[in-house]
Amino acid sequence: MTQGAGLPYLTVEALDRRLDWVAVADAIADGHRGADTRLSDQFLTRGPDTLLSRAAWIDGMGVGVKSVTVMPGNPDRGLPSVHGVMVVFEDRDGRPVALIDSALVTKWKTAADSVLGARLLARKGAKTHLILGAGAVARSLVAAYRAQFPGIETVIWNRSPDKAAALAREVGAGHVTDLEAAVAGADIISTATMSRTPVLDGAWLRPGQHLDLIGAFTAEMREVDDTALTRAALFVDSRETTLDHIGELKDPLARGVIGRADVKGDLSALVAGTAGRTTDDEITLFKNGGGAHLDLMVARHMLDVWQASGAG
């Protein structure tokens, strides 16, 4: 923790080792119990450079604004392409109470969101977790799922087999090159590929599986095909941040492949128990779309952890 503008600045170094995946997922679940949420996103561009600001106001929890700059030319300058910070404000009086490294929030929010979806939708006794992708999100997913599902076997696939093998060695997982066979053998499948075209064929799925879709986050991106969507019971973390914004759902909705009523529930309904898996044979699909409300829930939990450590 360092100080910035008189506020605590929570960094990866200060908090990463103090956090727990199950507790962060619990914080997201708690945040969906009844509070009103307001969301707003803003994009500013200058040629290839982008400023993205995402804001949420949750009654009783406060206000959070996460702003990041994306500068594609930065690697040529010896700098990361993404920089960002999150500001947390008190709900009642609007006072700023903390600054948090945006990378810290995003890391824990993303994987915990998926783990919560799997906790609520996957069949009990899931034994095998297949991850498509071998980047930073995949690495977080390994740890998050192992925390939530102790003893689960992790298998990694990537378009570049060398990258899958390298991550598998790092985290003590298996790696595969035959994606169709790996899909058929998995109980839970997470996609974290950032692909613009489907990499998973819905014909490969078998009854009872759970799909956790993460990588697609723009209107042009897809990770699974139409068959996967029509075979599965569909769920999202938030209707507001997914249906009209992310290609995984926006594209098939526009073409009439699925309808809005085919989305059976969001995290609020799942946490409340008014939606969820109905049979062991059902294929469930959870679209992790992120959102500033999730950032705020996780940021508030981080602030509580920091204060409980005595530093606050």
Residue pairs with C-beta under 8 A, 6 or more apart in sequence:
1 8
1 9
1 10
1 11
1 14
1 15
1 306
1 311
2 9
2 11
2 14
3 9
4 99
5 99
7 96
7 97
7 98
7 99
8 98
8 99
8 306
8 311
8 312
9 98
9 99
9 100
9 101
10 98
10 99
10 100
10 101
10 104
10 302
10 303
10 306
11 101
11 104
12 101
12 103
12 104
14 306
14 311
15 104
15 302
15 305
15 306
16 104
18 305
18 306
18 309
19 108
19 302
19 305
20 147
21 108
21 111
21 112
21 115
21 143
21 144
21 147
21 148
22 115
22 147
22 148
23 301
24 108
24 109
24 112
24 298
24 301
25 112
25 113
25 115
25 116
25 119
25 144
25 148
27 112
27 297
27 298
27 300
27 301
28 109
28 112
28 113
28 116
28 267
28 294
28 297
28 298
29 116
29 267
29 271
30 297
31 58
31 61
31 293
31 294
31 296
31 297
31 300
32 267
32 268
32 271
32 272
33 271
33 272
35 58
35 59
35 60
35 61
36 58
36 59
37 56
37 57
37 58
37 59
37 293
38 56
38 57
38 58
39 54
39 55
39 56
39 240
39 241
39 291
39 292
39 293
40 54
40 55
40 56
40 292
41 52
41 53
41 54
41 55
41 292
42 51
42 52
42 53
42 54
42 55
43 50
43 51
43 52
44 50
44 51
45 51
48 72
48 73
49 69
49 70
49 71
49 72
49 73
50 69
50 70
51 67
51 68
51 69
51 70
52 67
52 68
52 70
53 65
53 66
53 67
54 65
54 66
54 67
54 291
54 292
54 295
55 63
55 64
55 65
55 66
55 292
56 63
56 64
56 291
56 292
56 293
56 295
56 296
57 63
57 91
58 91
58 293
58 296
58 297
59 91
60 91
61 91
61 296
61 297
61 300
62 88
62 89
62 90
62 91
62 97
62 296
62 300
63 88
63 89
63 90
63 91
63 94
63 296
64 86
64 87
64 88
64 89
64 292
64 295
64 296
64 299
64 300
65 86
65 87
65 89
65 292
66 84
66 85
66 86
66 102
66 105
66 106
66 292
66 295
67 84
67 85
67 86
67 102
68 82
68 83
68 84
68 102
69 82
69 83
69 84
70 81
70 82
71 79
71 81
71 82
71 83
72 81
74 80
74 81
75 81
82 103
84 101
84 102
84 103
85 99
85 100
85 101
85 102
86 99
86 100
86 101
86 102
86 105
86 295
86 299
87 96
87 98
87 99
88 96
88 97
88 98
88 99
88 100
88 296
88 299
88 300
88 303
89 95
89 96
89 97
90 96
90 97
97 303
98 299
98 303
98 306
100 299
100 302
100 303
104 302
105 295
105 298
105 299
105 302
106 295
107 136
107 140
108 140
108 298
108 302
109 290
109 294
109 295
109 297
109 298
110 137
110 140
110 214
110 288
110 290
111 137
111 140
111 141
111 143
111 144
112 144
112 298
113 237
113 288
113 290
113 294
114 141
114 144
114 190
114 212
114 214
114 286
114 288
115 144
115 145
115 147
115 148
116 267
117 212
117 235
117 237
117 267
117 270
117 286
117 288
118 126
118 145
118 148
118 149
118 188
118 210
118 212
118 286
119 148
120 270
120 271
120 276
121 210
121 235
121 270
121 276
121 277
121 284
121 286
122 149
122 187
122 188
122 210
122 277
122 284
123 187
123 208
123 210
123 277
123 280
126 149
126 152
126 187
126 188
126 210
127 151
127 152
127 153
127 187
128 152
128 153
128 155
128 185
128 186
128 187
128 188
129 141
129 145
129 149
129 152
129 153
129 154
129 155
129 186
129 187
129 188
129 189
129 190
130 155
130 156
130 157
130 176
130 182
130 183
130 185
130 186
130 188
130 189
130 190
131 138
131 141
131 142
131 154
131 155
131 156
131 157
131 190
131 192
132 157
132 158
132 179
132 189
132 190
132 191
132 192
132 193
132 199
132 200
132 215
132 223
133 156
133 158
133 190
133 191
133 192
133 193
133 194
133 215
134 156
134 158
134 160
134 163
134 164
134 166
134 167
135 192
135 194
137 192
137 214
137 215
138 156
138 158
138 167
138 190
138 192
139 167
139 170
139 171
141 190
141 192
141 214
142 154
142 156
142 167
142 171
142 173
143 171
145 152
145 154
145 188
145 190
146 152
146 154
149 188
152 188
153 174
154 171
154 172
154 173
154 174
155 173
155 174
155 175
155 176
155 182
155 185
155 186
156 164
156 167
156 168
156 173
156 174
156 175
156 176
157 164
157 175
157 176
157 177
157 179
157 182
158 164
158 167
158 175
158 193
159 193
159 199
161 175
161 177
164 175
164 176
164 177
165 175
167 173
167 175
168 174
168 175
176 182
179 199
179 200
179 204
180 201
180 204
183 189
183 200
183 201
183 204
183 205
184 204
184 206
186 209
187 208
187 209
187 210
188 209
188 210
188 212
189 200
189 209
189 210
189 211
189 212
190 212
190 213
190 214
191 199
191 200
191 211
191 212
191 213
191 214
191 215
191 223
191 224
192 214
192 215
193 199
193 215
193 223
194 215
194 216
194 217
194 221
195 215
195 216
195 221
195 222
195 223
196 220
196 221
196 222
196 247
197 222
198 222
198 223
198 224
198 225
198 228
199 223
199 224
200 211
200 223
200 224
200 225
200 228
201 225
201 227
201 228
202 224
202 225
202 226
202 227
202 228
202 229
202 230
202 231
202 232
203 227
205 211
205 228
205 231
205 232
205 283
206 283
207 280
207 281
207 282
207 283
208 280
208 281
208 282
208 283
209 283
209 284
210 283
210 284
210 285
210 286
211 224
211 228
211 232
211 283
211 284
211 285
211 286
212 286
212 288
213 223
213 224
213 248
213 285
213 286
213 287
213 288
214 288
215 221
215 223
216 222
216 223
216 246
216 247
216 248
217 246
217 289
217 290
218 245
218 246
218 247
219 245
219 246
219 247
219 250
219 251
220 247
221 246
221 247
221 248
222 247
222 248
222 251
223 248
224 248
224 285
226 252
226 257
228 285
229 249
229 252
229 257
229 258
229 262
229 285
230 257
230 258
231 283
232 283
232 284
232 285
233 264
233 277
233 278
233 282
233 283
233 284
233 285
234 249
234 258
234 262
234 263
234 264
234 285
234 287
235 263
235 264
235 265
235 266
235 270
235 275
235 284
235 285
235 286
235 287
236 242
236 243
236 249
236 263
236 266
236 267
236 286
236 287
236 289
237 266
237 267
237 286
237 287
237 288
237 289
237 290
237 291
237 294
238 266
238 267
238 289
238 291
238 293
238 294
239 263
239 266
240 291
241 289
241 290
241 291
242 248
242 249
242 287
242 289
243 249
243 250
243 253
243 260
243 263
244 250
244 253
245 289
246 287
246 289
248 287
249 258
249 263
249 287
252 258
253 259
253 260
264 275
265 274
265 275
265 276
266 275
269 275
270 276
277 284
303 312
306 312
